[in-house]
Each structure stands twice: as C-alpha cells, then as structure tokens.
Amino acid sequence: MKALTFSGRTTNCQRMTYISTFPHGSRTDAHALRPDQGQQASAILAGMDGAREKDGIANPTACSLCGGTGMRITRDAQGDRVAAVCSCRVARQALRRLGRANIPRRHEHATLENYESVETTGSHETMLQAHFKAHQFVLDYPHNTDGRGLMFVGMAGRGKTHLAVGVLRALIEEKGCQGLFCDYGDLLKQIQNSYNARSDTTEFELLRPVIEAEVLVLDDLGSTKPTAWVWDTVAHVLNARYNHKRTTIITTNFANRAPAGGSKEDTLGDRIGERMRSRLAEMCVSIEVLGADFRQTAGSGEANFQWSKAEFLPGG
Ligand SMILES: [Zn+2]
C-alpha cells in the first residue's frame, strides 16, 4: 500500500502525517473523551488549516474534507491520486490516546512548549538543558532511543513533572504512542487497597497497564516510605518494563546516588534499593534539574536545601 500523505501543508501538518502513518494511529476504539479535552486538542488543531477541518473533530460527519469517512483522496508529489487519512480522524485518535493517558488535571496543560523555565529570567542552566534534552528525546523516539527513557532528578518545584508530561504528550500526539501517567505513591496505595477483601480490583489488574504501557511516566519515584514490599513492587514493574524494552520516564526528588544509610538525607538508593537504582541506570538517561524552585515556595524547608552537581554520580 502506498504511504498515506497529506499534501501542501505546513510543518505542523507534517507532524500530523507522522501520526497517521504510525502503526498505532490506525487503531480505533470506543473510549469516550472527557469534556475538557477539547482544550487538549488545541495543539493538534493548531496544525490544521481551517475551521472546516476543526468542525470535523467533534462531529466527523461535519468534516467537509472526508464527509465523515475519515479517508480522502489527495495527490502526491508526482500528482498521482492517493488515499489519505483525513486530519480530522488523526486528531480524534490523538485525543483518545490523550484521554486514556491519565494525565492529572494539574498537569493537563503541560507541554514542552510552555515549560516555564524557558521564560524565567535567571533560570538555572540545568533547567534549560533538561528542556533541550526532553525535546531531543521526542525527536529521537523511537529508533534512536531504543527503549531507553529519561529520569528527571531534582528537588520539587523545578518543573520535572511538567517536562515528563510534556514528553508524554508529545509522544502521544506526534508519534502515535499509547502512553500512561502514573503517580508512584498513588499506585502503591491502590495496590495496598486491593488487598482489602472488599476491593473489586486485584494487584494484577492495577499493575498490568503500568507494565504494558508503551510509554510510562512514573512520577515522584521513591516518595513512599521504603519497605521490602515497596521494593518488590518497584522491582516487578521496572524489571518487566526493562525486559520488554518499554520506555519509562521517571521523576524523582531524591538524588541519584547509592544509599546513604540514614546518615543524612535519603538518596534514591535508600528509597528504591540499590539494585533497582542500577537497573534504572540501564533504562533511563538521568537528567538533573537543579536551581531555585520556580513555584516560589518561600519559607518551605525545600527552599533551604540547595543541590549541587557534586551530589550526583557522573552519568548516573
Ligand atoms: Zn475528515
């Protein structure tokens, strides 16, 4: 079958072409969109040429390009007639994937484009570098990333979750990925609740989407008090994803260092175990996000704790 293409479009629309030709882009499903997801569509809609296409997102039969079929005839570079997936269908598919990604409301508008540090005067160099690397990661995915993900490391309030969601959203919209956002603490709580005899959900049912997501954001890794059970659960999730070369994007407030053994602040090694921290070094490129808290949490204990590059293992 000839490659499906959009003709005579802008850069944004080439982005749409990528979605439409990606294998996942051809999936259909019956999941309903949340009402507020019209706003999330803005990034996709921004790539469309006119109002008549936008009409086709909410109401496929209103699309004057395809009349609701989702396919239309266009011409390729040689002037030959070719079948093309209509942009209204591509946008609907991206919206469905975003709707299933479980991005929390607080971060639902986070994109790489609106990461604050870019606009913040005097922002820390590492924020800009992290932003650049996040962009590059999206460009490189999937062939040049080869299953590896990212781990944003630094104190709270540096925009780590914003960057992680920005990457997730871009991969969903631009690369046709099936993605999932998962709060580490919430996940462990839900699993513990599942042991309650009255619970309808099993541990297996809770972990399955987390393990199987094509791209997973695991937010706030290490936030839960470490116990043998927590370590086992983390090991189960990370090992399963590692074995299948699935991309995992992590944020953590704990320094990416070996266990400190309770002598001072906990490290990631203290919180998830040194073995899993080593596994993460194979799974993710570690990116430091240092600098001041751009949420301006004046007076908080965190604001008094300044990290320096020396606190991280080189390349860890
Ligand atoms: Zn259409």
Boltz pocket constraint, residues with backbone or C-beta under 6 A from the ligand:
constraints:
  - pocket:
      binder: B
      contacts: [[A, 56], [A, 60], [A, 63], [A, 64], [A, 65], [A, 66], [A, 67], [A, 68], [A, 69], [A, 70], [A, 71], [A, 86], [A, 87], [A, 88], [A, 89]]
      max_distance: 6.0
